């Protein structure tokens, strides 16, 4: 099986991040990577470009990581209060999902995607819950979620 050395132009799952030089099967490169503009053939000029690209990517990832750490520090002080209708035994009529928590955080000025909220299953009872938020690059924060009984309108 013939292999070819390519430069990844975007992050490709199971191959590596943008800027990596990797060896892949010739057919995989020709039929998948090249048509989708995910990689380019590694020539001498491209390899020199790859070293510059890797340096800039490392700098970008470092800056992004610092931003995520700062956001995680801010999120640890945040709590969300979500009023819901509940039975007398404190079980909710519905549930609180990751989307509800993300919307509450967004209303407080924190842009967090609901996919990053690590809620094993929706919350179905009243109470205080600590919910982890995986921000990426191994940065995790915890947010307190208060699920309270919705008061009736007079």
N, C-alpha and C positions, 0 to 999 in steps of 0.2 A: 504494500500500500504506500503510495507516494504522499509525502507531506510537504507542506509549503509554510513558510514563515510569513505571518501577517501582523499588521499593526491594527489594534482595535480602536475604532473611531468613537464608539460608544461602549458603555458597559454591557457585556454579554454574559448572561447567566452561565455558570459552569466553565467559563473561559477566563474572565477577569475584568478589571476595570478599564476605563478609557486610557489609552496610552501604552498599554502592555503589548509587548511583542510575544506572540505565541505561535507554536507549531500546531497546525491542524491538517486534517486530511484534505487533499487536493480537491476532491469533489465537494466537500463541505464548504470550503472557501468559495469555489466557483459557483455552486448552486444555491448557497444560502447567504453567506456573509457578504460577498461582493454585490449581488443584485439588491440587497436591502441597505447597502451603504453602511454596514456595520464594521467593515474592515477594509484595509487596502494592502496590496502586496508590499512586503518589506524589502525595499531596495536600499542601497547605501544612503541616499539622501533621506529616505523615509526613516531609517534607523537613527540618523542624527536628529531629525525632527522629533522622533519618539522620546529621546532623552530630554529635550526641551519641554515636550508635552507632559512627561511624567513629573518634571519639576514643578510646572505650573499647576498640575492636578494635585500634587502633594500640598502646595501652598493653599489651594482652594479648599481641600478637605480639612486642613488645619484651621482655616478661618471658619468654615462651616461647623466644625466640631466645637470651637470656642463659642459660637453663637448658640449651639444646642445646649452647651453646659450653662450658659447664661439664662436661657429660657427655662431649663430644668430648675435652676435656682429660684426663679420667679414663680414657677408652678407649684413648688413645695409650700408656698405661703397662701395658695389659692384654695378656696373651697366653693363648692357649688351647692346651692339650695334649690331642690327641685320639688315643688308642690304637686302631689298626686292624690287622687281619690282613693280611699282605702276602706276595707271592711273594719269591723270592730276588733278583729283579731290581728290587725296591722298588716294584713296581706293586701297588696295593691289590686285594683281592678284591672290594671294593665301591667306594664313593666317599664323600667328605665333602661334604655339601651345606650350603647356607645355613641350613637348619633345624638341622643338627648344631652349627654355630657359634653360632647363636642360643641353643640349649639350653645350651651350655657357658658362654656369657656370662650366661645367667639363673642358672646354678648359682653364679656368682661375684657375683650381686647386681645385674647390669645388665640392665634390661628393654629389649631391642632386638627389634623385629619382624623376622622372617626376610626380609620384603620389602625391608627397608632395607639388607641385606647385599648388596653389589654383587659377587657372584661370577659371573663370565662363564659358567663351566661348573664342574661339580663337580670337586673335587680328586681325582685318581686315583693319585697317587704319594706316597711318603714324603717328608718335607722340611719346610722352614720357608717359609711363605707370608705375604705382607702383603696383607690383605684390606681394601678400603675399605668403610666403613659410612656410608651417606648418611642422616643423621639428619633432614634436612628443612631448609627455609629456607636453602639453600646452605651447610649445615654438614656437613662430612665429617670422619671420623676414620679412622685406620688401626689395625687389630688384627693382631697377629702370631698366626698359627695354626701350631702345631707338630703335624704328623702323624707319629706315631711308631709303631714296630712294637709290636704287642700281645704281651706276654710270656705264655708258657704258664703255666697254674696247676699247681702241684706237688701 
